[in-house]
Amino acid sequence: MQSDKTKAAQQPVIIAGGGIGGLSLALTLHQIGVPCRVFESVSTMKPLGVGINIQPNAVRELYAMGLGSEVLDTIGLQAKEWSLVGLNGKDVYAEPRGLEAGYHWPQYAVHRGQLQMLLHRTVVERLGKDAVKTDHKITGYQNTDSGVTVSMTTEQGDAMEVEGSVLIAADGLHSAVRAQMHPDQAPIHWGGAVMWRGTTMARPIRTGASFVGLGTHRQRIVFYPISPVDPNTGLALINWIAEVTMDNSQGWTHGDWNKKAELADFIHHFEDWNYDWVDIQAMLRGASDVYEYPMIDRDPVPTWVDNHVALIGDAAHVMYPTGSNGASQAIVDARVLGAAMVEYGVNATALNAYNEQLCEAVSAVVLRNRGAGPFAILNELDKRCDGLFDEIEAVFPEVERHEMMAGYKAAAGFAIEALNGAPEVLSTGAIVGTPDSNRHSRG
C-alpha cells in the first residue's frame, strides 16, 4: 500500500495563476524534475500590462532558466541609467544600471505582457500544451495528510476539485488563496497616489536607455524606453507614468482598480512642465490608450505558508512600483522555492524554508516601497529645500544620496557586490530527489 508521502510525491504541484510568478515557477519546477499544472482564471492569455523593469537579480534567474539576452533582447531593452530630476529640470541623482554599473547581468525594461507571453510560450514548449489550463479560477483549498485539495470554477460556473502535492498561489492582488489563509487581512491599502500610464513612440533621451523620474514626491512623471530605437524613425516605445498624490482620507472611490482614462482627466496637472530636453505634453498626448491605477499594496502578513500551501509574487507581497522590483521579486520567489524543494522535497518543510528565507525580508521591502522606495531621495530633498535648488550638492551631498540608494538596493536584493558574489540560488543541474545537490547553494 502506498504511503501518504509516496502519494504526495506523485501528485503534481498546483500553481494558481499564469502570471510572471506562476510561469517562472512552472519553468523552475520543470527544470528540477517536479511535475506541475498551472491554472489561470482568464480564458485567453493576452499581453496585458505596462512597462516594468526586471532587476539584475531576477535577470540572473531568467538566464538560469535558459532565457538569455538573445531572447530577452527581443522583448525589451537593456537599461543603462536610473535618474531623478527635480521640478526645475536639474539632476538630483543619477547612476548607471545593469552592465553599465558593473553587474554581471543586465537590467531590462520590458512590457510586462510581452514578458508574460514569453514565459507562457516557453512553458508550453517545455511542459506541453496542457501545462497551462485557462478559464480555471482557484477559489479555495483544503490541506490533507498527503497534500492539498484545490477547488476551482470556470466562467460557465462549473466547479471541480484537483489533488496536488502542494498549492502555490501566484494569483495576484485579489488572491483567493491568501484571503482564505488570512481571512482577517486588512483591505487593500491606498496611499493617495494615482498613476496614469501609457506608451508613446518618441525619441529616447540621455543614454537612450535611461529611466527618468521627474518632479517631486507629490507630483512626478516617470518615463523610460522599453524597445530599441527604430533605425528608420529614430523613435522608441516610451513607457510613461504620470503620478499625483491626492487626499486619501475617503479611500479609493473610483470603483475599478484599473480603468481606461482620458487625457483630460490628468494632463492639467502637468500643463506648466516645459523643458528644452523633453516635451512632456507631446509624450502624454502621444499615447493611444491611457489607464488609471491607484498606487496600492497590502499590509504584510506574518506568514506566506499554511501547511501544503504557499504564496508567491503579488499574492504574497504586492508592493508599490516605486522600486521597480515587484515582478523581479516574483521571479526570485519561484527560484528560492525551487531550491527549497531540491533541498527538502516537495512538501511543507520546503515551503516553510522558503517562507523563513523571504517572508520577513520582502515584507520589509513592501513597507519601504510604501515609504517611497528609492524615490525617498525626492522626499528628503523636499524636506531640505522644498525641492528647489541651484546646486544639488549644497543642499543634499552626493554621499548622502548614494547612501540612500545603496540602502534600498541592499534591502531589495540587488546590491552590486553582494549579487555578483552570491552563489547560485538554484544549483545548475539540481533536481528533486538528490537533497545534497543544493544544500549549500541558496543565498
C-alpha positions in Angstrom: 0.0 0.0 0.0 1.3 3.5 -0.9 2.3 5.7 1.9 0.9 9.2 2.1 4.4 10.5 1.5 4.8 8.5 -1.7 1.3 9.5 -2.9 2.2 13.2 -2.3 5.4 12.9 -4.3 3.5 11.5 -7.3 0.9 14.3 -7.3 1.7 17.5 -9.3 2.3 20.9 -7.8 -0.7 23.0 -8.4 0.0 26.6 -9.4 -2.7 29.2 -9.1 -2.1 31.9 -11.7 -0.3 32.2 -15.0 1.4 35.5 -14.5 5.1 36.1 -14.2 5.5 34.4 -10.8 3.4 31.4 -11.7 5.0 30.8 -15.0 8.5 31.3 -13.6 7.7 28.7 -11.0 6.5 26.3 -13.7 9.7 26.6 -15.6 11.7 26.2 -12.4 9.8 23.0 -11.3 10.3 21.5 -14.8 14.0 22.3 -14.5 14.2 20.4 -11.2 12.1 17.4 -12.3 8.8 18.3 -10.5 5.5 17.8 -12.3 3.1 20.8 -12.1 0.0 22.2 -13.5 -0.8 25.9 -13.9 -4.5 27.1 -13.6 -5.2 30.6 -14.9 -8.5 32.4 -14.4 -8.6 34.2 -17.8 -9.9 32.3 -20.8 -7.2 33.6 -23.2 -3.7 34.7 -22.4 -3.0 38.2 -23.7 0.0 40.6 -23.4 -1.7 42.9 -20.9 0.0 45.5 -18.6 2.5 48.3 -18.9 6.3 48.7 -18.8 8.3 47.2 -15.9 11.9 46.8 -15.0 13.5 43.4 -14.4 16.4 43.9 -12.0 19.7 42.1 -12.4 19.0 39.6 -9.6 15.9 38.4 -11.5 17.6 38.5 -14.9 20.2 36.2 -13.4 17.4 33.7 -12.7 15.9 34.1 -16.2 19.3 33.3 -17.6 19.4 30.2 -15.4 16.1 29.2 -16.8 17.6 29.3 -20.3 16.2 32.7 -21.2 19.3 34.6 -22.1 19.9 38.0 -23.7 19.3 36.6 -27.1 15.7 36.0 -26.1 15.2 38.9 -23.7 16.6 41.4 -26.2 13.6 40.6 -28.5 11.0 41.8 -25.9 12.8 44.6 -24.1 15.8 46.9 -23.8 18.8 46.7 -21.5 18.7 49.7 -19.2 21.8 51.9 -18.8 20.8 54.6 -16.3 18.4 55.4 -13.4 18.0 59.1 -12.7 15.9 61.6 -10.7 15.4 65.1 -12.0 14.0 68.0 -9.9 11.0 70.0 -11.0 13.5 72.7 -12.0 14.9 70.3 -14.6 18.2 69.8 -12.8 19.6 66.4 -11.9 19.1 65.2 -8.3 20.6 61.8 -8.7 21.8 59.6 -11.5 23.7 56.3 -11.6 24.4 53.6 -14.3 22.4 50.4 -14.2 22.8 46.8 -15.3 26.0 46.0 -17.2 26.9 49.7 -17.2 27.1 49.7 -13.4 29.2 46.6 -13.2 26.6 43.9 -12.6 27.3 40.5 -14.2 23.7 40.6 -15.6 21.8 43.4 -17.3 18.6 45.2 -16.1 15.8 45.0 -18.6 13.0 47.5 -19.3 10.2 45.5 -20.9 6.4 45.4 -21.5 5.0 43.2 -18.7 2.7 41.5 -21.1 5.5 40.6 -23.5 7.5 39.0 -20.7 4.4 37.1 -19.6 3.8 35.8 -23.1 7.5 34.8 -23.5 7.3 32.8 -20.3 4.0 31.3 -21.4 5.4 30.2 -24.8 8.4 28.7 -23.1 6.2 26.8 -20.6 4.1 25.3 -23.4 7.2 24.4 -25.4 8.9 22.6 -22.5 6.0 21.2 -20.5 3.4 20.7 -23.2 0.3 22.5 -24.4 -1.8 21.2 -21.4 0.6 22.6 -18.8 -1.4 25.8 -18.5 -5.2 25.4 -18.1 -7.0 28.7 -18.8 -10.6 29.6 -17.6 -10.0 27.9 -14.2 -10.1 30.2 -11.2 -8.9 28.7 -8.0 -11.3 29.6 -5.2 -10.0 27.7 -2.2 -8.1 24.8 -0.8 -8.2 22.1 1.9 -5.0 20.7 3.4 -4.9 16.9 3.7 -2.5 14.4 5.2 -1.0 13.7 1.7 -1.1 17.1 0.1 -3.9 19.5 -0.8 -7.3 19.5 -2.4 -7.8 22.6 -4.6 -11.3 24.0 -5.5 -11.8 25.9 -8.7 -14.5 27.2 -11.1 -14.8 28.2 -14.7 -16.6 31.2 -16.3 -19.5 28.9 -17.0 -19.9 28.2 -13.3 -18.6 24.6 -13.4 -16.9 23.6 -10.2 -14.2 21.0 -9.7 -11.5 19.8 -7.3 -7.9 18.8 -8.1 -5.5 17.0 -5.9 -1.9 18.2 -5.6 1.3 17.7 -3.5 1.3 21.4 -2.7 -0.5 24.5 -3.9 1.5 27.6 -4.8 -0.7 30.7 -5.1 0.5 33.2 -7.7 -2.9 34.6 -8.1 -2.1 38.3 -7.5 -3.6 41.2 -5.7 -7.0 39.7 -5.2 -5.7 36.2 -4.3 -8.4 33.9 -3.1 -5.8 31.7 -1.6 -4.3 34.5 0.5 -7.9 35.5 1.6 -8.5 32.0 2.9 -5.1 31.8 4.5 -5.5 35.2 6.2 -9.3 35.8 6.4 -8.8 38.8 8.7 -6.2 40.6 6.5 -6.5 44.3 6.1 -8.2 45.7 3.0 -6.1 46.9 0.0 -4.0 49.9 1.1 -4.1 53.1 -1.0 -1.5 55.7 0.0 -3.1 58.6 -2.0 -1.1 58.5 -5.2 -2.9 58.0 -8.6 -1.0 56.9 -11.7 -1.9 57.3 -15.3 0.1 55.1 -17.5 0.6 54.9 -21.3 3.2 54.3 -24.0 4.2 56.7 -26.8 6.6 56.5 -29.7 9.2 59.2 -29.1 13.0 59.9 -29.2 14.7 58.5 -26.1 16.9 60.9 -24.1 20.1 60.9 -22.1 21.8 57.4 -22.7 19.0 56.3 -24.9 18.1 53.6 -22.3 17.5 55.8 -19.2 14.9 55.6 -16.5 13.9 59.2 -15.6 11.9 60.3 -12.6 11.0 64.0 -13.0 9.3 66.2 -10.4 8.6 65.9 -6.7 7.4 63.1 -4.4 3.9 64.6 -4.7 3.7 65.0 -8.4 6.0 63.4 -11.0 6.5 61.9 -14.4 8.4 58.7 -14.8 9.4 57.5 -18.3 11.8 55.1 -19.9 12.1 53.3 -23.3 11.0 49.6 -23.5 12.1 49.0 -27.1 15.2 49.6 -29.2 15.2 52.7 -31.4 13.7 52.1 -34.8 16.6 52.9 -37.2 14.2 54.3 -39.8 12.4 56.8 -37.5 14.8 57.3 -34.6 11.9 56.6 -32.2 11.4 54.0 -29.5 8.4 52.9 -27.4 8.5 55.0 -24.3 6.6 53.8 -21.2 5.4 56.7 -19.1 3.7 57.2 -15.7 2.1 60.5 -14.6 1.6 60.5 -10.9 -0.2 62.8 -8.5 -0.7 62.4 -4.7 -4.2 63.3 -3.5 -6.2 63.2 -0.3 -6.9 59.6 0.5 -8.9 60.1 3.7 -12.1 58.8 2.0 -10.3 55.8 0.5 -10.4 54.8 -3.2 -13.8 55.8 -4.5 -13.4 55.4 -8.3 -14.5 51.8 -8.4 -12.1 50.0 -10.7 -8.5 49.3 -9.7 -7.5 50.0 -13.2 -9.6 51.6 -16.0 -9.2 53.4 -19.2 -8.7 57.1 -18.8 -9.0 60.3 -20.8 -6.1 62.7 -21.2 -8.3 65.5 -19.8 -8.5 63.6 -16.6 -4.9 64.4 -15.6 -3.0 66.5 -18.2 -3.8 69.7 -16.5 -1.6 68.7 -13.6 1.4 68.9 -15.9 0.5 71.8 -18.2 3.3 74.0 -16.9 6.0 71.4 -17.2 8.1 72.8 -20.1 11.7 71.7 -20.6 14.0 72.0 -23.6 15.3 68.4 -23.2 11.9 66.6 -23.1 8.4 67.5 -24.4 6.2 66.3 -21.6 3.0 67.5 -23.3 3.8 65.7 -26.5 4.7 62.5 -24.7 1.4 62.4 -22.8 -0.7 63.3 -25.8 1.1 60.7 -28.0 -0.4 57.6 -26.2 -3.3 55.9 -28.0 -4.6 54.4 -24.7 -4.1 55.6 -21.1 -5.0 53.7 -18.0 -5.6 54.9 -14.4 -4.3 53.0 -11.4 -4.2 53.9 -7.7 -0.9 53.2 -6.2 -1.8 50.3 -3.9 -0.4 47.5 -1.8 -1.4 45.2 1.1 -0.1 45.2 4.6 2.4 42.3 5.1 1.1 39.1 6.7 3.0 37.1 9.3 3.4 34.0 7.0 3.1 33.0 3.4 2.5 29.4 4.2 -0.3 27.2 5.5 0.9 23.6 5.7 1.0 22.5 2.0 0.1 25.9 0.6 2.3 28.9 -0.1 2.0 32.3 -1.6 4.4 33.9 -4.1 4.6 37.1 -6.2 1.8 39.7 -5.7 -0.3 37.2 -3.7 2.5 37.3 -1.1 3.8 40.8 -1.3 2.1 43.2 -3.7 4.0 46.4 -3.5 4.2 50.0 -4.8 6.0 50.1 -8.1 8.4 52.8 -6.8 11.3 50.4 -6.5 10.7 48.7 -9.9 11.1 45.3 -8.3 7.7 43.7 -7.9 8.0 41.4 -10.9 11.7 40.8 -10.2 10.8 39.5 -6.7 8.2 37.2 -8.1 10.8 35.5 -10.3 13.2 35.3 -7.3 10.4 33.8 -5.2 10.0 31.0 -7.7 13.7 30.2 -7.7 14.1 30.2 -3.9 11.1 28.0 -3.6 12.5 25.6 -6.2 15.8 25.5 -4.3 14.0 24.7 -1.1 12.2 21.8 -2.8 15.5 20.4 -4.1 16.9 20.5 -0.6 13.8 19.2 1.4 11.5 17.7 -1.2 8.1 18.7 -2.4 6.5 19.2 1.0 5.6 21.5 3.8 9.1 21.6 5.0 10.3 23.1 1.8 7.5 25.7 1.9 8.5 26.7 5.4 12.1 27.0 4.4 11.1 29.3 1.6 8.9 31.3 3.9 11.7 31.6 6.5 14.1 32.9 3.9 11.9 35.5 2.2 8.7 36.5 4.1 10.1 38.8 6.7 12.8 40.4 4.4 10.5 41.0 1.5 7.7 42.3 3.7 10.1 45.0 4.9 10.7 45.9 1.2 6.9 46.3 0.8 6.9 48.8 3.6 10.0 50.5 2.3 8.3 51.0 -1.1 5.3 52.4 0.7 7.6 55.0 2.1 8.7 55.9 -1.5 11.4 53.3 -2.0 14.3 54.9 -3.9 12.1 58.0 -4.6 12.6 58.8 -0.9 15.5 60.9 -2.2 12.9 63.3 -3.5 11.1 63.3 -0.2 14.3 64.2 1.6 15.1 66.9 -1.0 11.7 68.4 -0.3 12.3 68.5 3.4 15.5 70.3 2.9 14.6 72.9 0.3 11.0 72.4 -0.9 12.5 70.7 -3.9 14.1 73.9 -5.2 17.8 74.3 -5.5 20.5 75.9 -7.6 23.3 73.4 -6.8 22.2 70.0 -5.5 25.5 69.4 -3.7 24.9 72.4 -1.5 21.6 71.1 -0.1 22.0 67.3 -0.5 25.6 66.0 -0.7 26.3 63.2 -3.2 27.5 60.8 -0.5 24.1 61.0 1.3 22.2 60.5 -1.9 24.2 57.4 -2.7 23.8 56.0 0.8 20.1 56.2 0.5 20.1 54.4 -2.8 22.6 51.8 -1.6 20.4 51.0 1.4 17.4 50.4 -0.9 19.3 48.1 -3.3 20.6 46.1 -0.4 17.1 45.6 1.0 15.7 44.7 -2.4 18.4 42.2 -3.1 20.3 43.8 -5.9 23.3 45.5 -4.3 26.1 45.0 -6.9 28.9 43.4 -4.9 26.5 41.2 -2.9 24.7 40.0 -6.0 27.8 39.5 -8.2 29.4 37.4 -5.4 26.4 35.4 -4.3 26.2 31.7 -5.1 23.5 30.4 -7.4 20.0 30.4 -5.9 19.4 27.1 -7.6 22.4 25.0 -8.5 22.8 24.1 -12.2 21.6 20.6 -12.8 19.9 20.2 -9.4 16.8 18.0 -9.2 14.5 16.9 -6.5 15.5 13.6 -5.1 19.1 14.4 -4.5 18.9 16.5 -1.4 22.6 17.3 -1.1 22.8 18.7 -4.6 21.7 22.1 -3.5 22.3 22.2 0.2 24.8 25.0 0.1 23.5 26.9 -2.8 20.6 29.0 -1.5 21.6 32.6 -0.7 
